[in-house]
């Protein structure tokens, strides 16, 4: 009994000491970023016609300095040690056993709201069951011309699918549907604790493979075009590389493939994280854990954006869209543990995908041998999946029919931005139509 108390006290002391060390370094980074923005403020020559630019420069000075400091290996290593010490507390306190039951309760509660969330402001669709865990949304073409090849949109496991179908005027799905495409999308739902053993192989080969077979059966088409969003692009790449006979075209949207660039906070933290310990302790990675990482990368932004947005009059539609985006940002479901382990260890840490050395299900994913038409879309201002993470794919892919579109916006702007819907997605549709 005394030994147990001693061990618990030791683990708890280590946790608080690591928390203090990380907090000190993190607050120091915040302070240095604040100082740089203050220097920019003092050096600015304020004029009415330049005030907006100066305000942008002040925010840019803060953001770039903070990003640089948080990407230092020193603070990343301390954060990783802090997470390790927290996991030790979770283990020795027995919370890991409670976590599985509690996470399943939260998953069941979230699933009760899914039918409502799937309908409000969403493009009308038919829900098709593929197996017990995978469903497809089918959006029948609304345009005059129906393109021959069906399109499967493969979503990420991080956050929920509706960022591509946020509202009618800001919906990539609606945009493509109106252009006459026969669109299907994956619906992963909310995972249970017992789904934790699903791997990258299961998602890329089983789920995507079953979805492609189902779509071919329904449509009568011998091939399907794939559209991979974020991590969904990794699933699409993996499947297309191993089953090219089923893939007509491949579109990748903000897909991270090259992690050699260490100037991205989340990616850098991921390379230092002991993902094996995290997954072995918790099973699935909690949604709040991912949300916290996104907030910590710039804690001022979540607060400041409310002041910026409401600093001028807004229409009801603008307010509605703003809060839908906020809902999406924090509506994070658990991430399947083994898939998280696969992606972080194989791509974030070892960078095997871009090196053509990643093995999935015994098969090596060789991007240089992919010959189907490929369109790579990225945002030049994306700070979640920056251009440096996506752009190298275009040069590595073996196909002669390949195109890179670097659009001047961020990660969310690619999905819901007005200019993106006026310029980008019609261009994407035209590219697909010419090859369908």
C-alpha positions in Angstrom: 0.0 0.0 0.0 2.8 2.4 1.0 4.7 1.5 -2.2 1.6 2.3 -4.3 1.2 5.7 -2.7 4.9 6.4 -3.2 4.7 5.4 -6.9 1.6 7.5 -7.4 3.2 10.5 -5.7 6.4 10.1 -7.8 4.4 10.0 -11.0 2.3 13.0 -10.0 5.3 15.0 -9.1 6.9 14.2 -12.4 3.7 15.3 -14.2 3.6 18.7 -12.4 7.3 19.3 -12.9 6.9 18.6 -16.7 3.8 20.8 -16.8 5.7 23.7 -15.1 8.6 23.2 -17.5 6.4 23.2 -20.6 4.3 26.1 -19.3 7.4 28.2 -18.7 8.8 27.6 -22.2 5.4 28.1 -23.8 4.6 31.4 -22.1 8.1 32.6 -22.9 7.4 31.9 -26.6 4.1 33.8 -26.3 5.9 36.7 -24.7 8.5 36.9 -27.5 5.8 36.7 -30.1 3.9 39.5 -28.3 7.1 41.6 -28.1 7.7 41.2 -31.9 4.1 42.3 -32.6 4.6 45.3 -30.2 7.8 46.3 -32.1 5.9 46.3 -35.3 3.2 48.4 -33.7 5.7 51.0 -32.5 7.5 51.1 -35.9 4.3 51.6 -37.9 3.4 54.9 -39.5 -0.3 55.0 -39.1 -2.3 56.5 -42.0 -5.9 56.0 -42.7 -5.3 54.2 -46.0 -2.7 51.9 -44.5 -4.2 50.9 -41.2 -5.5 47.6 -42.3 -2.1 46.6 -43.7 -0.4 47.6 -40.5 -2.9 45.6 -38.4 -2.1 42.6 -40.7 1.6 43.1 -40.3 1.2 43.2 -36.5 -0.7 39.9 -36.5 1.8 38.4 -38.9 4.7 39.3 -36.7 3.0 37.6 -33.8 2.0 34.5 -35.7 5.3 33.9 -37.5 7.4 34.4 -34.3 5.2 32.1 -32.3 5.2 29.5 -35.0 9.0 29.7 -35.1 9.4 29.3 -31.4 6.9 26.5 -31.0 8.7 24.6 -33.8 11.9 24.6 -31.8 13.0 21.0 -30.9 13.5 22.2 -27.4 9.9 23.1 -26.7 8.6 20.2 -28.8 10.6 17.7 -26.8 9.4 19.2 -23.5 5.8 19.0 -24.7 6.3 15.3 -25.6 7.7 14.6 -22.1 4.7 16.4 -20.6 2.3 14.3 -22.5 4.2 11.2 -21.5 4.0 12.2 -17.8 0.2 12.8 -18.2 -0.2 9.3 -19.7 1.7 7.9 -16.7 -0.9 9.6 -14.4 -3.7 8.2 -16.6 -2.2 4.7 -16.3 -1.4 4.6 -12.6 -4.7 6.3 -11.6 -6.8 3.7 -13.6 -8.3 6.4 -15.7 -7.4 4.5 -18.9 -10.0 1.8 -17.9 -12.6 4.4 -17.3 -11.7 6.2 -20.5 -12.9 3.4 -22.8 -16.4 3.3 -21.2 -16.7 7.1 -21.0 -15.6 7.6 -24.6 -18.2 5.1 -25.8 -20.8 7.0 -23.9 -19.8 10.2 -25.6 -19.7 8.5 -29.0 -23.3 7.2 -28.5 -24.4 10.7 -27.5 -22.8 12.2 -30.6 -24.3 9.6 -32.9 -27.8 10.6 -31.6 -27.2 14.1 -33.2 -25.7 12.9 -36.4 -29.1 12.5 -38.3 -29.9 16.2 -37.5 -26.4 17.5 -38.3 -26.5 15.6 -41.6 -29.7 17.4 -42.7 -29.4 21.1 -41.5 -28.0 23.2 -44.4 -26.6 20.1 -46.1 -27.0 19.0 -49.7 -29.8 16.4 -50.0 -28.4 12.9 -50.3 -29.3 9.2 -50.0 -27.5 7.2 -47.3 -26.1 3.9 -48.6 -24.9 1.2 -46.2 -21.7 -0.5 -47.4 -21.0 -2.5 -44.1 -21.7 -2.1 -40.4 -19.2 0.8 -40.1 -19.1 2.4 -43.5 -21.9 4.3 -45.2 -21.9 6.5 -48.3 -23.8 9.7 -49.0 -25.0 9.7 -52.6 -25.7 13.1 -54.2 -27.5 12.7 -57.5 -26.4 15.2 -60.3 -28.3 18.4 -60.4 -26.6 19.9 -63.5 -27.8 19.5 -67.1 -24.8 17.3 -68.1 -24.2 14.1 -66.2 -20.6 13.0 -66.4 -19.9 9.4 -67.0 -17.5 8.6 -64.2 -18.8 8.7 -60.6 -16.8 10.7 -58.0 -16.0 9.3 -54.5 -15.0 12.0 -52.0 -12.9 10.4 -49.2 -13.0 12.4 -46.0 -10.4 12.8 -43.2 -10.7 11.2 -39.8 -10.0 14.5 -38.1 -13.1 16.6 -37.6 -16.3 15.8 -39.4 -17.2 15.7 -43.1 -19.4 18.7 -43.4 -16.7 21.2 -44.0 -17.1 20.3 -47.7 -20.9 20.6 -47.4 -21.2 23.5 -44.9 -24.1 25.5 -46.4 -25.6 25.5 -50.0 -23.6 28.6 -51.1 -20.4 27.3 -49.5 -20.5 23.6 -50.3 -17.9 21.9 -52.5 -20.3 18.9 -52.8 -23.2 21.2 -54.0 -20.8 22.9 -56.4 -19.7 19.6 -58.0 -23.2 18.3 -58.0 -24.5 21.3 -59.9 -21.7 20.7 -62.5 -23.3 17.4 -63.2 -21.1 15.0 -61.3 -22.5 11.8 -59.7 -21.0 12.4 -56.2 -20.6 9.9 -53.4 -18.9 10.7 -50.1 -17.6 8.5 -47.2 -19.4 8.8 -43.9 -17.2 7.4 -41.2 -19.6 8.2 -38.3 -18.4 8.3 -34.7 -16.0 5.5 -33.7 -16.3 3.3 -30.6 -13.4 2.3 -28.3 -13.6 -1.1 -29.9 -12.8 0.4 -33.3 -9.3 1.3 -32.1 -7.7 -1.6 -34.0 -8.7 -0.3 -37.4 -5.5 0.4 -39.4 -4.5 2.4 -42.4 -4.7 -0.8 -44.3 -8.3 -1.3 -43.2 -9.3 2.2 -44.3 -7.4 2.3 -47.6 -8.1 -1.2 -48.8 -11.2 -2.4 -47.0 -13.3 0.7 -46.6 -12.3 2.6 -49.7 -12.1 -0.6 -51.7 -15.6 -1.7 -50.6 -16.9 1.8 -51.3 -15.4 1.7 -54.9 -17.0 -1.7 -55.5 -20.4 -0.5 -54.2 -20.3 2.6 -56.5 -19.3 0.5 -59.5 -22.2 -1.8 -58.8 -24.7 1.1 -58.5 -23.4 3.2 -61.4 -22.4 0.5 -63.8 -19.1 2.3 -64.3 -15.9 0.2 -64.5 -13.9 3.0 -62.8 -14.3 5.6 -60.1 -12.6 9.0 -59.7 -11.3 9.6 -56.2 -11.2 12.9 -54.3 -9.2 12.8 -51.1 -9.5 15.5 -48.5 -6.6 16.0 -46.0 -6.0 12.6 -44.4 -8.6 11.2 -46.8 -6.0 12.0 -49.5 -3.6 9.5 -47.9 -6.3 6.8 -48.1 -7.0 7.7 -51.7 -3.3 7.7 -52.6 -2.8 4.3 -50.9 -5.8 2.7 -52.6 -5.1 4.3 -56.1 -1.4 3.1 -56.0 -2.4 -0.5 -55.2 -5.6 -0.7 -57.3 -5.0 1.6 -60.3 -7.3 -0.5 -62.4 -10.3 0.8 -60.5 -9.3 4.5 -60.5 -10.1 6.9 -63.4 -8.8 10.1 -61.9 -7.3 11.2 -58.5 -7.9 14.6 -56.9 -6.0 15.5 -53.8 -7.2 18.4 -51.6 -4.7 19.7 -48.9 -3.1 16.3 -48.5 0.0 16.1 -46.3 2.6 13.8 -47.9 6.0 15.3 -47.2 7.0 16.0 -43.6 10.6 17.0 -44.1 9.6 20.6 -43.6 9.6 21.3 -39.8 8.1 24.8 -39.8 4.6 23.5 -39.1 3.7 23.4 -35.4 1.3 20.4 -35.4 3.5 18.3 -37.6 6.6 19.1 -35.6 4.9 18.2 -32.4 3.7 14.9 -34.0 7.2 13.9 -34.8 8.3 14.2 -31.1 5.2 12.6 -29.7 5.4 9.0 -28.4 2.4 7.9 -30.4 2.9 4.3 -29.4 2.5 5.1 -25.7 -0.5 7.4 -26.4 -2.4 4.8 -28.4 -1.5 1.9 -26.1 -2.8 3.9 -23.1 -5.9 5.4 -24.5 -6.9 3.3 -27.6 -8.4 6.0 -29.7 -7.0 9.5 -29.6 -9.6 11.8 -28.0 -11.0 14.6 -30.0 -10.3 17.2 -27.3 -6.7 16.2 -27.4 -6.5 17.2 -31.1 -8.5 20.4 -30.4 -6.1 21.4 -27.6 -3.1 21.0 -29.9 -4.8 23.2 -32.5 -5.6 25.9 -29.9 -2.1 25.8 -28.4 -0.5 26.4 -31.8 -1.9 29.9 -31.6 -4.1 30.6 -28.5 -4.7 34.3 -29.5 -6.4 33.5 -32.8 -9.5 31.7 -31.4 -10.2 34.8 -29.3 -9.2 37.5 -31.8 -11.3 36.1 -34.6 -14.5 36.9 -32.8 -13.6 40.5 -32.3 -12.5 40.8 -36.0 -15.6 39.1 -37.3 -18.1 41.1 -35.2 -16.2 44.4 -35.6 -18.6 45.3 -38.5 -22.2 44.5 -39.3 -22.8 41.0 -40.6 -25.8 39.5 -42.4 -27.7 36.5 -40.9 -26.1 34.2 -43.5 -22.6 35.4 -42.6 -23.2 34.8 -38.9 -24.7 31.4 -39.6 -21.7 30.4 -41.7 -19.3 31.7 -39.0 -20.9 29.6 -36.3 -21.1 26.5 -38.6 -17.3 26.8 -39.1 -16.8 27.2 -35.3 -18.9 24.1 -34.8 -16.9 22.1 -37.3 -13.6 23.2 -35.7 -14.5 21.8 -32.3 -16.8 19.0 -33.3 -13.9 16.6 -33.2 -14.6 12.9 -32.9 -12.0 10.4 -31.6 -9.4 9.3 -34.1 -8.9 5.6 -34.5 -5.8 4.7 -32.5 -4.1 2.3 -34.9 -4.7 4.4 -37.9 -3.3 7.4 -36.0 -0.3 5.3 -35.1 0.3 4.3 -38.7 0.1 7.8 -40.1 2.2 9.5 -37.5 4.9 6.8 -37.4 5.1 6.1 -41.1 4.5 9.6 -42.6 5.1 12.2 -39.9 8.2 10.6 -38.3 9.8 8.5 -41.1 8.4 10.4 -44.1 8.0 7.1 -45.9 5.2 8.1 -48.3 7.0 10.7 -50.3 10.1 8.4 -50.3 8.1 5.6 -52.0 9.0 3.3 -49.0 5.7 3.1 -47.1 4.3 -0.4 -46.8 0.6 -0.9 -46.3 -0.8 -4.4 -46.0 2.5 -5.9 -47.4 2.4 -3.6 -50.5 4.9 -0.8 -51.0 3.2 2.5 -52.1 5.3 3.7 -55.0 4.0 7.1 -56.1 6.4 7.1 -59.1 4.4 4.2 -60.6 1.0 6.0 -60.4 -0.1 6.8 -64.0 -3.7 7.9 -63.7 -4.5 11.7 -64.2 -3.8 13.5 -60.9 -4.9 16.9 -59.7 -3.1 18.3 -56.6 -5.0 21.2 -54.8 -3.4 23.2 -52.0 -3.8 26.6 -50.3 -0.8 28.9 -50.4 -1.8 30.3 -47.0 -2.7 27.0 -45.4 -1.0 26.7 -41.9 -2.4 23.3 -41.2 -1.3 21.5 -44.3 1.2 24.0 -45.8 2.2 24.0 -49.5 5.6 22.5 -48.5 3.7 19.4 -47.3 1.6 18.9 -50.4 3.5 20.4 -53.3 6.3 17.8 -53.6 3.8 15.1 -54.5 3.3 16.6 -58.0 7.0 16.0 -58.8 7.2 12.5 -57.4 4.0 11.2 -59.0 4.9 9.2 -62.2 1.8 10.3 -64.2 2.4 12.6 -67.2 -1.1 14.0 -66.8 -0.8 15.8 -63.6 -1.6 19.3 -62.5 -0.9 21.5 -59.4 -3.3 24.2 -58.3 -2.0 26.5 -55.6 -4.9 28.8 -54.6 -4.4 31.9 -52.5 -6.2 31.0 -49.4 -6.0 28.9 -46.2 -7.1 25.4 -45.3 -10.8 26.3 -44.6 -10.9 28.9 -47.3 -10.3 26.2 -49.9 -13.6 24.7 -48.8 -15.9 27.6 -48.1 -14.3 30.7 -49.6 -16.3 32.7 -52.1 -13.4 33.1 -54.5 -12.7 29.3 -54.3 -16.3 28.6 -55.3 -16.2 31.1 -58.1 -12.8 30.2 -59.5 -11.2 27.0 -58.0 -14.0 24.5 -58.0 -15.3 25.3 -61.5 -11.7 24.7 -62.6 -11.6 21.4 -60.7 -14.9 20.4 -62.3 -13.6 21.3 -65.8 -10.4 19.2 -65.2 -12.5 16.2 -64.1 -15.1 16.6 -66.9 -12.3 16.5 -69.6 -11.2 13.2 -68.2 -14.5 11.5 -67.2 
